[in-house]
Amino acid sequence: MSEAITPTAQHALFTEARTHNGWLDRPVSDETLREIYELMKWGPPLPTALRRG
């Protein structure tokens, strides 16, 4: 990826975004869980994620 994100997107990500802290008590479909898994499996491996500069 070589395109910079817009200043509006940067502001949303780095100054406005917050960790999700509320949950709804409702079922999640197997299909939704599969879609989440498919996205998350491409994340960094644990040693890379824990590495500190």
The 8 nearest C-alpha neighbors of each residue, nearest first, counted from 0:
[[1, 2, 3, 4, 5, 8, 41, 9],
 [0, 2, 3, 4, 5, 9, 8, 6],
 [3, 1, 0, 4, 5, 6, 8, 9],
 [4, 2, 5, 1, 0, 6, 9, 8],
 [3, 5, 8, 2, 9, 6, 7, 1],
 [4, 6, 8, 7, 9, 3, 10, 2],
 [5, 7, 9, 8, 10, 4, 11, 3],
 [8, 6, 10, 5, 9, 11, 4, 12],
 [7, 9, 11, 5, 10, 6, 12, 4],
 [10, 8, 6, 12, 11, 7, 13, 5],
 [9, 11, 7, 14, 8, 13, 12, 6],
 [10, 12, 15, 8, 9, 16, 13, 14],
 [13, 11, 9, 16, 10, 14, 8, 15],
 [12, 14, 10, 11, 9, 15, 16, 8],
 [13, 15, 10, 11, 12, 16, 9, 17],
 [14, 16, 11, 13, 12, 17, 10, 9],
 [17, 15, 12, 11, 14, 13, 18, 10],
 [18, 16, 19, 15, 14, 12, 20, 13],
 [19, 17, 20, 16, 21, 15, 12, 13],
 [18, 20, 21, 17, 22, 16, 23, 15],
 [21, 19, 18, 22, 17, 23, 16, 24],
 [22, 20, 19, 23, 18, 24, 17, 25],
 [21, 23, 24, 20, 19, 25, 26, 27],
 [22, 24, 25, 21, 26, 27, 20, 19],
 [23, 25, 22, 26, 27, 21, 28, 20],
 [24, 26, 23, 27, 22, 28, 21, 31],
 [25, 27, 28, 24, 23, 29, 31, 32],
 [28, 26, 31, 29, 25, 32, 30, 24],
 [29, 27, 31, 30, 32, 26, 33, 25],
 [28, 30, 32, 31, 33, 27, 34, 26],
 [29, 31, 33, 28, 32, 34, 27, 35],
 [32, 30, 34, 28, 33, 29, 35, 27],
 [31, 33, 29, 35, 30, 34, 36, 28],
 [32, 34, 36, 30, 31, 35, 37, 29],
 [35, 33, 31, 37, 36, 32, 30, 38],
 [36, 34, 32, 38, 33, 37, 39, 31],
 [35, 37, 33, 39, 38, 34, 40, 32],
 [36, 38, 34, 35, 40, 39, 33, 41],
 [39, 37, 35, 36, 40, 41, 34, 42],
 [38, 40, 36, 41, 42, 37, 35, 34],
 [39, 41, 42, 37, 38, 36, 43, 35],
 [42, 40, 39, 38, 43, 37, 44, 36],
 [41, 43, 39, 40, 44, 38, 48, 45],
 [44, 42, 48, 47, 45, 41, 46, 40],
 [45, 43, 47, 46, 48, 42, 41, 49],
 [44, 46, 48, 47, 49, 43, 50, 42],
 [47, 45, 49, 48, 44, 50, 43, 51],
 [48, 46, 50, 45, 49, 44, 43, 51],
 [47, 49, 45, 46, 50, 43, 44, 51],
 [50, 48, 46, 47, 45, 51, 44, 43],
 [51, 49, 47, 48, 46, 52, 45, 44],
 [50, 52, 49, 48, 47, 46, 45, 43],
 [51, 50, 49, 47, 48, 46, 45, 43]]
